[in-house]
Amino acid sequence: MFTRLTISELKLLAREPVAAFFSLLFPTVLVVILGSIPAFREPSPDLGGLRVVDVYVGIAVALTLAMLGLQVTPLALATYRERGILRRLATTPARPELLLAAQLAAALATAILSSALAIAVGRLAFDVPLAGNLVGFVLAFVLTALGIFAIGLFVAAVAPSGKAGNSIGTLLFFPLMFFAGLWTPREVMPSVLQKIGDFTPLGAGERALHETMTGHWPALVSVTVLVGYLAVFGFAAARLFRWS
């Protein structure tokens, strides 16, 4: 039952071309665009000798998780509740908890595929090094995903409708992605902005991913921040989530 529901959620996402494009392909498109700019393929002293395209592969991974966790998931779950789908499932063997788990599994599977595509294109097309610490990268990816999806579940829990869930998620998306370095790499931000970013979920996640890409383990502060977001928002979502 869980597998069928997960496949069904993946099919529903694929039927939404805009959501499918931005969550699955846009991060790779971003890497291709930046990698196609000659100046961004040259080492930069401001980035510690790295190239802009090297840095943006990690940012593209964070972008994938942000779109799925803050926009796609709240919209889907709040819409299910608004339309009474969760309430009707409570009377069938497919419990609403199962649909919730399937939605998260589908989002995580999409995030893994999208991230793998961005990393592969970065490596093959622009010679972006693979993660120097693969185990650390997987840990950073999982913690970032859990922290962001916990916030998305909280938004879905409090949003009165699907449109409201998407709107709240979008309002969160832009400032959080700013601190993750989407518009300006974190390494060239003023120190005060970097410090603020270290305590945001996507800023901490991008820092953790970047550190593992360069062969290190995620910093303790990044791990602590991400676990904190997971604990706080995961607990709040569980307490506040309504099936009807």
VMD Tcl script that draws the C-alpha trace (Angstrom):
set ca {
  {0.00 0.00 0.00}
  {2.76 2.43 0.94}
  {4.65 1.74 -2.29}
  {1.53 2.25 -4.40}
  {0.75 5.53 -2.65}
  {4.31 6.75 -3.13}
  {4.24 5.92 -6.84}
  {0.87 7.65 -7.10}
  {2.31 10.80 -5.48}
  {5.23 10.75 -7.92}
  {2.82 10.46 -10.84}
  {0.77 13.38 -9.51}
  {3.90 15.52 -9.31}
  {4.87 14.53 -12.86}
  {1.44 15.68 -14.08}
  {2.17 19.20 -12.81}
  {4.68 20.43 -15.40}
  {5.62 23.64 -13.60}
  {6.20 21.95 -10.23}
  {7.99 19.03 -11.87}
  {10.30 21.31 -13.86}
  {11.31 23.53 -10.95}
  {11.75 20.73 -8.43}
  {13.46 18.24 -10.75}
  {15.21 20.14 -13.55}
  {15.64 23.79 -12.57}
  {18.59 23.20 -10.18}
  {20.47 21.51 -13.03}
  {19.50 24.30 -15.43}
  {20.94 26.77 -12.91}
  {24.23 24.85 -12.82}
  {24.36 24.78 -16.63}
  {23.68 28.51 -16.94}
  {26.32 29.47 -14.40}
  {28.82 26.95 -15.73}
  {28.40 28.39 -19.22}
  {29.70 31.78 -18.08}
  {33.50 31.78 -18.60}
  {34.20 33.98 -15.55}
  {32.37 31.52 -13.32}
  {34.69 28.71 -14.42}
  {37.77 30.53 -13.16}
  {39.10 30.13 -9.59}
  {38.07 33.02 -7.35}
  {40.18 34.27 -4.42}
  {36.95 35.34 -2.68}
  {35.82 31.70 -2.73}
  {39.08 30.29 -1.42}
  {40.28 29.28 -4.86}
  {37.04 27.56 -5.82}
  {35.03 28.49 -8.88}
  {31.53 29.92 -8.75}
  {30.17 26.83 -10.49}
  {31.80 24.62 -7.83}
  {29.97 26.46 -5.07}
  {26.64 26.50 -6.86}
  {26.33 22.74 -7.12}
  {25.82 22.59 -3.35}
  {23.45 25.56 -3.54}
  {21.48 23.73 -6.26}
  {21.01 20.78 -3.88}
  {19.72 23.14 -1.19}
  {17.44 24.75 -3.78}
  {15.91 21.38 -4.62}
  {15.13 20.64 -0.99}
  {13.73 24.14 -0.47}
  {11.30 23.94 -3.39}
  {10.06 20.48 -2.43}
  {9.94 21.08 1.31}
  {8.60 24.62 1.41}
  {6.36 24.79 -1.65}
  {5.37 21.41 -3.09}
  {4.74 19.50 0.15}
  {2.68 22.17 2.00}
  {0.55 22.77 -1.09}
  {-0.17 19.07 -1.58}
  {-0.96 18.20 2.04}
  {-3.02 21.31 2.77}
  {-4.99 20.69 -0.43}
  {-5.65 17.07 0.58}
  {-7.03 18.24 3.91}
  {-9.02 21.08 2.32}
  {-10.71 18.65 -0.10}
  {-11.48 16.12 2.62}
  {-9.19 13.46 1.16}
  {-7.44 12.84 4.48}
  {-10.73 12.57 6.34}
  {-12.07 10.03 3.85}
  {-8.87 7.99 4.04}
  {-9.41 7.59 7.77}
  {-12.26 5.18 7.01}
  {-10.17 2.99 4.68}
  {-7.17 0.68 5.17}
  {-5.03 3.46 3.63}
  {-4.74 5.55 6.79}
  {-4.04 9.28 6.36}
  {-0.70 8.76 8.10}
  {0.26 6.47 5.23}
  {-0.51 9.16 2.66}
  {1.54 11.64 4.66}
  {4.50 9.23 4.69}
  {4.07 8.53 0.97}
  {4.06 12.26 0.17}
  {7.30 12.74 2.09}
  {8.88 9.66 0.49}
  {7.96 10.94 -2.98}
  {9.42 14.37 -2.19}
  {12.62 12.82 -0.86}
  {12.95 10.55 -3.92}
  {12.48 13.56 -6.20}
  {15.08 15.51 -4.22}
  {17.60 12.68 -4.52}
  {17.06 12.39 -8.27}
  {17.21 16.14 -8.82}
  {20.36 16.51 -6.69}
  {22.05 13.57 -8.41}
  {21.29 15.11 -11.80}
  {22.72 18.50 -10.82}
  {25.86 16.89 -9.37}
  {26.33 14.64 -12.40}
  {25.97 17.51 -14.88}
  {28.31 19.66 -12.81}
  {30.89 16.89 -12.81}
  {30.61 15.83 -16.46}
  {30.10 19.22 -18.06}
  {32.16 21.53 -15.85}
  {34.52 19.22 -13.95}
  {33.03 20.09 -10.57}
  {34.69 17.79 -8.00}
  {32.50 15.22 -6.32}
  {32.03 15.39 -2.56}
  {35.35 14.84 -0.86}
  {33.54 13.35 2.12}
  {30.74 11.22 0.68}
  {29.47 9.94 4.04}
  {29.45 13.48 5.40}
  {27.62 14.69 2.29}
  {24.88 12.08 2.72}
  {24.57 13.06 6.39}
  {24.34 16.76 5.49}
  {21.78 16.03 2.77}
  {19.58 13.96 5.09}
  {19.73 16.49 7.94}
  {18.95 19.38 5.59}
  {16.05 17.46 4.05}
  {14.62 16.55 7.46}
  {14.92 20.10 8.75}
  {13.28 21.63 5.68}
  {10.53 19.02 5.41}
  {9.73 19.51 9.12}
  {9.13 23.20 8.40}
  {7.03 22.25 5.37}
  {4.92 19.90 7.48}
  {4.41 22.67 10.02}
  {3.25 25.02 7.26}
  {0.87 22.32 6.00}
  {-0.40 21.85 9.56}
  {-1.34 25.49 10.10}
  {-2.32 26.53 6.56}
  {-6.10 26.70 6.09}
  {-5.92 25.81 2.39}
  {-3.60 24.60 -0.32}
  {-3.15 28.11 -1.73}
  {-2.33 29.44 1.72}
  {0.19 26.66 2.24}
  {1.89 27.48 -1.05}
  {1.88 31.21 -0.26}
  {3.40 30.75 3.19}
  {6.01 28.39 1.77}
  {6.90 30.88 -0.96}
  {7.27 33.71 1.57}
  {9.70 31.53 3.51}
  {11.51 30.30 0.40}
  {13.05 33.54 -0.80}
  {14.67 34.85 2.40}
  {15.87 31.37 3.35}
  {17.41 30.81 -0.08}
  {19.07 34.23 0.17}
  {20.93 33.04 3.26}
  {21.78 29.81 1.43}
  {23.61 31.88 -1.19}
  {21.28 31.57 -4.17}
  {21.79 35.16 -5.30}
  {25.20 35.79 -3.71}
  {27.46 32.97 -2.50}
  {27.66 32.94 1.28}
  {31.46 33.15 1.15}
  {31.33 36.72 -0.23}
  {28.56 37.95 2.06}
  {29.40 40.31 4.94}
  {30.33 38.36 8.07}
  {27.15 39.42 9.89}
  {24.99 37.93 7.13}
  {27.04 34.75 7.15}
  {26.53 34.41 10.90}
  {22.78 34.99 10.55}
  {22.68 32.45 7.73}
  {24.40 29.85 9.90}
  {21.27 29.77 12.06}
  {18.76 29.46 9.22}
  {17.86 25.96 7.99}
  {19.04 26.45 4.42}
  {22.08 28.49 5.41}
  {23.15 25.75 7.83}
  {22.32 23.12 5.24}
  {24.29 24.79 2.47}
  {27.26 25.26 4.79}
  {27.16 21.59 5.76}
  {26.93 20.51 2.12}
  {29.75 22.84 1.10}
  {32.03 21.57 3.84}
  {31.51 17.97 2.80}
  {32.05 18.85 -0.86}
  {35.50 20.13 0.12}
  {36.33 16.97 2.06}
  {35.40 17.98 5.61}
  {32.70 16.92 8.05}
  {29.68 19.20 8.61}
  {30.39 21.75 11.32}
  {28.84 21.01 14.69}
  {26.90 24.27 14.60}
  {25.29 23.31 11.28}
  {24.32 19.86 12.54}
  {22.94 21.32 15.78}
  {20.89 23.94 13.94}
  {19.39 21.41 11.53}
  {18.56 18.93 14.30}
  {17.00 21.82 16.21}
  {14.72 22.76 13.33}
  {13.75 19.12 12.92}
  {12.92 18.73 16.60}
  {11.02 22.00 17.03}
  {9.03 22.09 13.81}
  {8.59 18.32 13.62}
  {7.10 18.30 17.13}
  {4.90 21.33 16.38}
  {3.68 19.80 13.11}
  {2.80 16.52 14.84}
  {0.85 18.34 17.54}
  {-0.96 20.76 15.23}
  {-1.58 18.69 12.12}
  {-5.28 18.23 11.41}
  {-6.69 15.49 9.20}
  {-9.91 17.45 8.56}
}
mol new
graphics top color blue
foreach p $ca { graphics top sphere $p radius 0.5 }
foreach p [lrange $ca 0 end-1] q [lrange $ca 1 end] { graphics top cylinder $p $q radius 0.2 }
display resetview
